Amino acid sequence: MDAVRVDQWLWAVRLFKTRSAATEACRAGHVRVNGGPAKAASPVRTGDRVAARVHGRERELEVVQLAAKRLSPPQAAASLVDHSPPRPPRADEPWGRDPGSGRPTKRDRRQLDRFRR
């Protein structure tokens, strides 16, 4: 296999949940191959750089292995090199509750209600 469609590759390496979602991202202009805008049928070869906006985050990927069918997560991780910038730190809740600390108390719920107003 010499080349694969960019929407197929994005779906195969699990960047998008469905191939139609990858196609829509290409149509909307959220996918670029080697710096240029990519249509869904644009070919991708080993060594190409693919930039895609996924879930509001810009991803910069290098193609290591071509795939036309959906891969398992370990295989998908091995078929690309991620050159994306690190994720921004997650904003903590405004009232300072730690994740996994259990059910909010009545006081916590009141603070949340005040914050939402």
N, C-alpha and C positions, 0 to 999 in steps of 0.2 A: 504494500500500500504506500503510495507516494504522497498523497495529500488527502485531507478530510475536510468536509464542510465545517465552518467555524461553529455553527449552531449545534451540529452533532458532537463536536469535540467538547464544547462547554457543557453540554448535557452529560456526556460520557464521563467527564471528570468531576461530576456532581457539583458544579457551580450553580446550576439551575435545576429545579426539581423536575421540570418537564421540558421536552424539546420545544414545545410551542412557546414556553416562557423565554427560552433562549432566542428563538426566532423573533419574538416581539422586542426583546432587548436590542437585537440587531437593527430592526426596523426603526426603533426609536432613536438610534444613534448612540447607544450606550456601549457599543463594542467597537474597538479599534484593533487592527492587525498591523503591526510594524509601523505604527504612527498614523496610518490612514484609516478613514471610516470603512467599516466592513458590512457588507450585506450578508444575509444568512448563508448564502451559497459560496461565500468567499473561501478559497482554499487556505488551509493551514498546514504547514510543513514542520518537520522537526527543526528546532532552533528559532522559530518565529516568536515574537513577543505579542501577547494578546492583552489588551487593557479592557477591562469590563467594569461597569458600575453594577454591583450586586447588593441588594438590600441597603441602598444608600451609601455604600462604601466603595471606594475606588480600588480595584484589584489589578495588579500588574503581574502577569504570569509569563513564563517561558515554557514553550512546548518541548518536552523531553521525549515523549512517546505518543504516537498517534493512536487514537481509539475511535471507532465508529459505533461501538455498542457500550452500554452502561457498564462501568467497572465497579468492583467492590471498593470500599473506602481506602484500604491499604494500597491497592493498585492505582487508584485515582491519585492519591498523594504522591506516589512514585512517578507518575507520568507528567508531572509539572514541577517547576521551580517557582516558588512564590517570592516575588521581589516587591511586594506591597509594603507600604509603610505600616508600622504597628498601629493597632487599633487605639483610638483615643480612650483615655480612662473613663470608666463608667461613672456617671454622676450619682452620688449617694442620695438617698431620700432626704428631703429637706428637714425632717424632724429627727434624723439620726438613728433610725432603727437598723440594726444589723440584719443582713439576709440570713434566713434560717433561724431566726431567734424565736420563732413561734408565733402564735396568734397575737395580734395587737390588742393592747388593753383599751379600756374605755377612754383613758387619757390620750393614748396614741390616736385613736379614731377621731377624737375631738380636734386634735392638732391637725390631722389630715383634712378634716372638714374646713377648718380655718384657712388652711393653705389653698384649698381648691376654690374658695370664694373670691 
